[in-house]
């Protein structure tokens, strides 16, 4: 009886032991991923920098297409003085030569719209057509006057030749000259009327006798750019000055700042400027001071400063409010910090409570390395632990790798 009880106890223990070995797959994956995050945090605490061969560093992998679209750039971590600067609010705007309003130029009716909002257009491209009876009459009058002037010119030339040969009289030659002068004046008046209606010299020269005297007139773009506004509607009666379209070149914008009078002495043309906007908080845009105003506003005691800002990807929009950080110099060396280990600020990304940099590991892989940061400036941040001098880290596009890492942490997997 005691032997039977002993055998039953052994079987129960064996079953329970086998059950404890079973781990649901989802729980196993979550535990593994949590362990990876903990290991990155351990590296930060130990001041390590993810030496090669570490089994627990998180790695972001991009597909070749994603890598091309990301346009990543990297830089080496260096020891140098920390850059310093000043911060000022800014407003983004089109350059003066980078935006144009297209008006009707002739009174009439908007017959058609040939573009949509957001379309990329070339200089001279037709944005819409206008119907203008006044333009049609002016074209007809010009062609009639031009034809008469040409006939009068030929007749005057012939009369001069005949007078030279003694075949015609001086009175007939003077009559031909008078007719030529009168018809030429009529042609010039008709030409001036077409110019007043908005036609250019090439458009006027292209008019030919015998063609239909069309009242249809094209509204053309004066520059390469994007259609950012359409005000007119088909059938609308318009005047010559009625604005119909706005075309802007978004490839380069201005950041307009107001710098305090007391800080003005530190701002010079050519200084680098970092721009951030609320819509893209993880991204920093780089520009340069192009102009420092010559006057100080008597009420605000500020001076306007203009920054030229490349915008090749079109992510910045005119009218956005921004924060501008102007690099005005570097920190002075001292015994405590003769030089600092610094990287561009965009290289350091915050994920949860951690600060990470991304170290390229191959063609399309990037290791997330936890770092400890120190002092910062308008464009740079000091690294106290986590990476060694000379290490290459991703600068431009690091926020894209941060996004991919966040997806993986939420269980969405790699980008490939």
Backbone torsions as a table, in degrees:
resi	resn	phi	psi	omega
1	UNK	NA	-43.0	177.6
2	UNK	-67.3	-34.6	178.6
3	UNK	-66.4	-41.0	179.8
4	UNK	-63.0	-41.9	178.5
5	UNK	-64.5	-37.5	179.8
6	UNK	-64.6	-42.5	178.9
7	UNK	-65.2	-39.0	179.4
8	UNK	-62.9	-40.0	180.0
9	UNK	-64.2	-38.5	179.4
10	UNK	-64.2	-41.5	-179.7
11	UNK	-63.8	-43.3	-179.2
12	UNK	-62.7	-43.5	178.7
13	UNK	-61.7	-40.6	-179.8
14	UNK	-64.2	-42.2	179.9
15	UNK	-64.1	-45.7	-179.6
16	UNK	-63.2	-37.7	177.9
17	UNK	-63.6	-41.7	179.0
18	UNK	-64.4	-37.7	-179.8
19	UNK	-67.0	-36.7	179.9
20	UNK	-65.5	-20.3	179.6
21	UNK	-80.1	-15.7	-179.1
22	UNK	-80.3	123.5	177.6
23	UNK	-124.4	122.3	179.6
24	UNK	-55.9	140.8	-178.0
25	UNK	-56.2	-42.2	-177.8
26	UNK	-63.1	-42.2	179.6
27	UNK	-66.1	-36.6	178.4
28	UNK	-63.3	-43.9	179.7
29	UNK	-64.0	-42.9	-179.5
30	UNK	-64.4	-39.5	179.2
31	UNK	-64.3	-40.6	179.5
32	UNK	-63.2	-44.6	-178.8
33	UNK	-67.4	-40.6	177.5
34	UNK	-61.5	-38.2	178.1
35	UNK	-62.4	-39.2	-179.9
36	UNK	-63.0	-42.9	179.2
37	UNK	-64.0	-41.6	179.8
38	UNK	-62.6	-36.1	-178.4
39	UNK	-67.8	-37.6	175.8
40	UNK	-61.4	-41.4	177.5
41	UNK	-63.6	-34.5	178.1
42	UNK	-65.3	-41.7	177.5
43	UNK	-58.5	-40.4	-179.0
44	UNK	-63.9	-42.8	-177.2
45	UNK	-67.0	-34.5	-178.2
46	UNK	-83.9	-7.3	-179.9
47	UNK	76.1	17.1	179.2
48	UNK	-80.3	175.4	-179.9
49	UNK	-132.2	31.9	173.5
50	UNK	66.9	58.5	-177.3
51	UNK	-59.0	154.6	-179.6
52	UNK	-60.1	135.8	-179.1
53	UNK	101.8	-6.7	177.7
54	UNK	-64.1	135.4	-175.3
55	UNK	-90.6	-9.2	-169.1
56	UNK	-117.7	-0.4	178.6
57	UNK	-69.3	137.6	178.7
58	UNK	-79.2	136.4	-177.8
59	UNK	-124.1	131.6	175.8
60	UNK	-99.5	129.3	179.2
61	UNK	-114.3	128.8	178.0
62	UNK	-109.8	144.1	172.3
63	UNK	-70.5	158.8	178.1
64	UNK	-54.3	-38.9	-179.8
65	UNK	-68.4	-43.3	178.5
66	UNK	-64.2	-37.2	179.1
67	UNK	-64.6	-39.4	179.2
68	UNK	-66.6	-42.5	-178.6
69	UNK	-69.5	-29.2	-177.1
70	UNK	-70.5	-28.6	179.8
71	UNK	52.8	50.5	-177.4
72	UNK	-69.8	148.8	172.3
73	UNK	-132.4	151.1	-179.1
74	UNK	-130.8	164.1	179.1
75	UNK	-148.7	154.6	178.1
76	UNK	-86.4	141.0	176.5
77	UNK	-71.0	130.6	-174.1
78	UNK	-126.9	156.7	169.7
79	UNK	-96.4	121.4	-179.4
80	UNK	-167.2	169.2	175.3
81	UNK	-62.5	148.0	-179.5
82	UNK	-79.8	130.5	178.2
83	UNK	-68.0	143.3	177.8
84	UNK	-125.0	161.6	-179.0
85	UNK	-168.8	-168.1	179.2
86	UNK	-127.3	155.3	-177.0
87	UNK	-114.6	139.5	179.2
88	UNK	-148.6	147.3	174.5
89	UNK	-68.7	152.5	-177.6
90	UNK	-142.6	160.9	174.9
91	UNK	-129.7	132.7	-178.7
92	UNK	-86.6	140.6	-177.5
93	UNK	-150.1	162.0	172.7
94	UNK	-69.4	145.4	167.1
95	UNK	-62.5	153.9	-178.0
96	UNK	-59.0	-36.4	-179.6
97	UNK	-89.9	3.9	-175.5
98	UNK	-107.1	10.0	179.4
99	UNK	-143.8	144.9	-178.9
100	UNK	-147.5	137.6	171.4
101	UNK	-96.3	131.6	-179.5
102	UNK	-102.8	114.1	-179.3
103	UNK	-96.7	174.4	-178.1
104	UNK	-65.8	-36.2	-178.9
105	UNK	70.9	-24.9	175.8
106	UNK	-136.4	144.6	174.9
107	UNK	-72.1	144.5	179.8
108	UNK	162.3	-141.4	-176.1
109	UNK	-132.2	138.3	177.3
110	UNK	-74.7	111.1	-174.4
111	UNK	-84.7	-37.0	-178.7
112	UNK	-158.3	155.6	174.5
113	UNK	-117.1	122.3	-171.8
114	UNK	-100.3	-0.5	-177.3
115	UNK	-132.6	167.6	175.2
116	UNK	-119.6	160.9	175.2
117	UNK	-59.0	134.4	179.6
118	UNK	91.0	-7.8	179.5
119	UNK	-68.1	139.8	171.4
120	UNK	-83.6	130.4	-177.8
121	UNK	-128.1	156.3	177.3
122	UNK	-101.3	158.7	176.2
123	UNK	-59.8	129.5	-179.4
124	UNK	91.2	-8.2	-179.4
125	UNK	-69.8	142.0	-178.7
126	UNK	-75.3	125.8	177.6
127	UNK	-95.3	-29.8	179.3
128	UNK	-171.7	169.2	178.9
129	UNK	-120.1	143.9	178.9
130	UNK	-114.2	147.8	171.6
131	UNK	-108.6	119.1	-176.2
132	UNK	-135.3	102.4	176.5
133	UNK	-56.0	-36.5	178.9
134	UNK	-62.6	-38.4	177.4
135	UNK	-66.3	-40.1	178.4
136	UNK	-60.9	-43.5	178.6
137	UNK	-66.3	-40.0	-179.5
138	UNK	-64.9	-37.7	177.2
139	UNK	-64.9	-44.9	-179.9
140	UNK	-63.0	-42.8	179.3
141	UNK	-62.8	-39.5	-179.5
142	UNK	-65.1	-45.8	-179.0
143	UNK	-63.4	-38.8	177.5
144	UNK	-65.1	-44.6	179.9
145	UNK	-66.4	-37.4	179.5
146	UNK	-66.8	-37.6	179.1
147	UNK	-67.0	-45.4	178.6
148	UNK	-62.3	-40.9	-180.0
149	UNK	-63.9	-38.0	179.5
150	UNK	-66.6	-43.0	178.5
151	UNK	-63.6	-43.6	-179.8
152	UNK	-64.3	-36.1	179.1
153	UNK	-66.3	-42.3	179.2
154	UNK	-66.0	-39.7	-179.6
155	UNK	-66.8	-39.0	179.1
156	UNK	-66.5	-40.2	178.6
157	UNK	-63.0	-41.8	-178.6
158	UNK	-67.9	-41.4	179.9
159	UNK	-63.3	-35.4	177.5
160	UNK	-66.0	-40.3	178.8
161	UNK	-64.8	-42.3	-180.0
162	UNK	-67.2	-37.2	178.6
163	UNK	-65.7	-37.3	178.4
164	UNK	-62.4	-35.7	-179.5
165	UNK	-85.6	-3.5	179.2
166	UNK	80.2	16.6	-177.2
167	UNK	-88.3	-32.5	-178.7
168	UNK	-118.7	167.4	-176.4
169	UNK	-92.5	165.6	178.6
170	UNK	-66.4	-33.9	180.0
171	UNK	-62.6	-43.7	-179.9
172	UNK	-65.4	-36.6	178.4
173	UNK	-67.2	-41.1	180.0
174	UNK	-67.3	-34.7	176.1
175	UNK	-63.7	-41.1	177.9
176	UNK	-65.4	-38.5	179.0
177	UNK	-66.9	-39.5	179.5
178	UNK	-65.1	-41.7	178.4
179	UNK	-64.0	-39.4	179.0
180	UNK	-63.7	-45.2	-178.7
181	UNK	-63.1	-42.3	-179.3
182	UNK	-64.8	-45.4	-178.8
183	UNK	-69.4	-33.8	177.4
184	UNK	-66.4	-37.6	177.5
185	UNK	-65.1	-40.0	177.6
186	UNK	-63.4	-40.0	179.3
187	UNK	-64.8	-42.9	179.0
188	UNK	-64.1	-36.8	178.5
189	UNK	-66.1	-42.1	177.9
190	UNK	-65.5	-37.5	177.5
191	UNK	-63.6	-43.8	179.7
192	UNK	-64.1	-34.9	178.9
193	UNK	-65.8	-41.4	177.7
194	UNK	-64.0	-40.0	176.4
195	UNK	-62.1	-39.5	179.3
196	UNK	-65.3	-29.4	177.7
197	UNK	-82.4	-4.9	173.7
198	UNK	109.3	0.9	179.0
199	UNK	-77.9	146.5	177.9
200	UNK	-93.0	167.8	178.5
201	UNK	-57.5	-45.8	177.8
202	UNK	-60.7	-37.4	179.7
203	UNK	-67.8	-36.9	179.1
204	UNK	-71.3	-42.0	179.5
205	UNK	-62.2	-30.8	-177.4
206	UNK	-73.2	-14.7	179.0
207	UNK	-66.4	134.9	-178.7
208	UNK	-128.2	143.3	177.6
209	UNK	-66.6	148.3	178.9
210	UNK	91.1	-13.2	178.6
211	UNK	-87.4	162.2	177.9
212	UNK	-65.0	132.3	-178.8
213	UNK	-80.2	76.5	-173.4
214	UNK	-67.5	142.1	174.4
215	UNK	-97.3	7.7	-178.5
216	UNK	-85.4	131.3	-174.6
217	UNK	-132.5	130.5	-178.9
218	UNK	-86.0	138.4	169.8
219	UNK	-97.2	115.5	-172.1
220	UNK	-109.2	152.6	176.8
221	UNK	-75.7	132.8	179.9
222	UNK	-84.3	-3.9	-178.9
223	UNK	-156.1	165.3	171.8
224	UNK	-74.2	136.0	179.4
225	UNK	172.6	-157.2	-177.9
226	UNK	-119.9	139.2	176.3
227	UNK	-75.1	109.1	-175.7
228	UNK	-104.6	-9.8	178.8
229	UNK	-157.0	137.0	172.5
230	UNK	-127.7	114.9	-176.0
231	UNK	-98.2	-31.5	-174.4
232	UNK	-79.1	159.9	173.1
233	UNK	-127.0	147.6	-178.0
234	UNK	-60.5	131.9	-178.8
235	UNK	94.4	-8.4	-178.3
236	UNK	-69.8	133.6	174.0
237	UNK	-79.3	129.9	-174.2
238	UNK	-129.9	158.8	171.7
239	UNK	-100.6	171.9	-177.7
240	UNK	-62.6	-27.7	-176.4
241	UNK	-99.6	3.9	-178.5
242	UNK	-68.3	119.6	178.1
243	UNK	-72.3	132.9	-177.7
244	UNK	-114.3	-39.7	-176.6
245	UNK	-135.5	152.2	169.9
246	UNK	-124.7	125.9	179.7
247	UNK	-117.4	129.8	-179.4
248	UNK	-131.8	145.8	175.6
249	UNK	-92.9	108.4	-175.5
250	UNK	-87.5	-1.6	-175.6
251	UNK	-70.1	-18.3	178.7
252	UNK	-148.3	130.4	-179.2
253	UNK	-122.6	168.6	172.4
254	UNK	-107.5	138.7	167.2
255	UNK	-105.0	119.5	-175.1
256	UNK	-101.9	119.6	-175.8
257	UNK	-115.3	159.5	169.9
258	UNK	-122.7	110.9	-176.0
259	UNK	-102.2	134.2	-179.3
260	UNK	-59.7	146.6	-179.5
261	UNK	-57.6	-36.7	-176.6
262	UNK	-73.6	-19.1	179.7
263	UNK	-99.6	-5.1	-171.0
264	UNK	-62.4	-32.3	-175.7
265	UNK	-64.9	-21.4	-177.8
266	UNK	-89.4	-6.9	-175.5
267	UNK	-101.0	126.9	-179.1
268	UNK	-134.9	148.7	174.6
269	UNK	-57.3	141.5	179.2
270	UNK	95.9	-12.2	-179.9
271	UNK	-68.7	140.5	177.1
272	UNK	-66.7	147.3	179.6
273	UNK	-135.5	134.1	174.6
274	UNK	-104.2	130.1	-177.4
275	UNK	-115.3	132.7	172.2
276	UNK	-125.0	147.1	177.8
277	UNK	-127.4	153.9	-176.9
278	UNK	-64.1	-32.7	-177.3
279	UNK	-68.7	-25.3	-178.4
280	UNK	-131.2	69.4	-172.0
281	UNK	-65.7	-22.8	-177.5
282	UNK	-90.7	2.3	-175.3
283	UNK	-120.5	140.8	178.3
284	UNK	-120.1	133.9	-178.6
285	UNK	-108.3	138.3	-174.7
286	UNK	-105.6	132.5	176.2
287	UNK	-142.0	-169.6	179.4
288	UNK	-139.1	148.2	175.2
289	UNK	-66.9	122.8	-179.2
290	UNK	-104.4	-26.8	-174.7
291	UNK	-154.8	135.8	173.0
292	UNK	-116.1	124.8	-174.4
293	UNK	-57.8	153.2	-178.4
294	UNK	-93.2	-7.8	-177.0
295	UNK	-126.1	151.6	174.6
296	UNK	-106.7	128.1	179.0
297	UNK	-64.5	127.7	-175.4
298	UNK	-67.4	-26.4	-177.9
299	UNK	-88.0	-48.1	-175.3
300	UNK	-90.9	-15.6	-176.4
301	UNK	57.6	38.9	177.1
302	UNK	-125.2	162.8	178.4
303	UNK	-124.8	137.5	179.1
304	UNK	-71.0	139.2	175.7
305	UNK	-128.3	134.0	-177.9
306	UNK	-112.1	130.8	178.8
307	UNK	-116.0	129.2	175.8
308	UNK	-87.6	128.1	-169.7
309	UNK	-128.0	108.9	174.7
310	UNK	-60.7	141.9	-177.8
311	UNK	-142.1	53.1	-172.0
312	UNK	-62.9	-31.7	-179.2
313	UNK	-89.4	-3.6	175.4
314	UNK	72.5	15.3	-177.2
315	UNK	-76.9	-22.0	176.4
316	UNK	-88.6	143.0	-177.5
317	UNK	-123.8	136.9	174.2
318	UNK	-58.3	140.8	-177.9
319	UNK	98.1	-15.0	177.3
320	UNK	-65.9	145.6	169.6
321	UNK	-92.6	143.4	-173.7
322	UNK	-143.0	170.1	171.7
323	UNK	-116.0	126.3	-178.4
324	UNK	-108.8	133.0	177.5
325	UNK	-118.6	111.2	-175.8
326	UNK	-93.3	125.0	176.5
327	UNK	-77.3	110.2	-175.2
328	UNK	-106.2	-9.1	-180.0
329	UNK	172.8	-159.9	178.2
330	UNK	-133.1	158.9	178.6
331	UNK	-68.9	148.3	176.9
332	UNK	-77.0	142.8	178.2
333	UNK	-74.1	146.4	175.0
334	UNK	-142.9	-180.0	-177.3
335	UNK	-64.9	-34.3	-178.2
336	UNK	-75.7	-44.1	-178.9
337	UNK	-128.9	75.3	177.1
338	UNK	-60.7	-38.7	173.6
339	UNK	-150.5	153.8	-177.8
340	UNK	-117.2	154.8	174.7
341	UNK	-87.4	108.2	-170.9
342	UNK	-126.5	155.8	173.9
343	UNK	-138.4	160.0	172.1
344	UNK	-58.7	144.3	-174.2
345	UNK	-60.1	-33.5	-177.6
346	UNK	-68.3	-13.3	179.5
347	UNK	-73.4	-26.4	-177.0
348	UNK	-95.7	121.3	-179.0
349	UNK	-117.9	138.0	179.4
350	UNK	-95.1	123.5	177.3
351	UNK	-123.2	106.9	-174.8
352	UNK	66.2	-124.6	178.2
353	UNK	-96.2	0.0	-176.5
354	UNK	-100.1	153.4	170.8
355	UNK	-113.2	127.0	-172.5
356	UNK	-125.0	150.8	164.0
357	UNK	-120.0	158.1	-178.2
358	UNK	-113.3	120.1	-177.3
359	UNK	-102.5	121.2	178.1
360	UNK	-58.9	133.0	-179.6
361	UNK	-113.1	-11.0	-179.0
362	UNK	179.9	-157.2	-177.3
363	UNK	-62.6	-40.9	-174.5
364	UNK	-138.1	22.9	178.9
365	UNK	-121.6	142.9	-175.8
366	UNK	-139.5	123.7	-178.1
367	UNK	-89.8	130.0	176.1
368	UNK	-83.3	120.9	-177.5
369	UNK	-119.5	124.9	178.7
370	UNK	-72.5	138.0	-179.8
371	UNK	-132.2	161.3	173.0
372	UNK	-112.7	128.9	-174.1
373	UNK	-106.9	160.2	179.2
374	UNK	-124.3	-124.5	-178.9
375	UNK	-68.3	156.4	178.8
376	UNK	-141.1	164.0	179.1
377	UNK	-139.0	-166.8	-177.5
378	UNK	-62.1	-32.5	-173.5
379	UNK	-125.8	-13.6	-173.8
380	UNK	-133.1	162.9	178.2
381	UNK	-140.4	142.3	-178.0
382	UNK	-86.4	138.8	176.5
383	UNK	-106.7	125.2	-179.5
384	UNK	-96.9	-27.4	-178.6
385	UNK	-162.1	154.7	174.5
386	UNK	121.9	-33.8	-178.3
387	UNK	-141.5	160.2	-178.6
388	UNK	-103.6	155.4	175.9
389	UNK	-56.7	143.0	179.7
390	UNK	90.8	-11.3	178.2
391	UNK	-69.1	135.4	175.6
392	UNK	-85.0	132.5	177.1
393	UNK	-130.3	152.6	179.1
394	UNK	-73.4	131.8	177.3
395	UNK	-107.1	-81.9	178.4
396	UNK	-66.9	125.7	179.1
397	UNK	93.9	3.3	179.3
398	UNK	-61.5	-31.2	179.5
399	UNK	-65.8	-27.1	176.8
400	UNK	-67.6	-42.6	177.2
401	UNK	-65.4	-36.0	175.6
402	UNK	-60.5	-42.7	178.9
403	UNK	-62.0	-43.9	179.0
404	UNK	-63.2	-39.9	178.9
405	UNK	-64.8	-39.0	178.8
406	UNK	-65.6	-36.8	176.9
407	UNK	-61.7	-45.0	-179.6
408	UNK	-63.7	-37.6	180.0
409	UNK	-66.1	-26.3	178.2
410	UNK	-91.4	3.8	174.5
411	UNK	89.5	18.3	-179.0
412	UNK	-88.8	-8.6	176.4
413	UNK	85.9	178.1	-179.0
414	UNK	-75.5	164.7	-179.5
415	UNK	-73.7	-10.1	179.7
416	UNK	-90.7	NA	NA
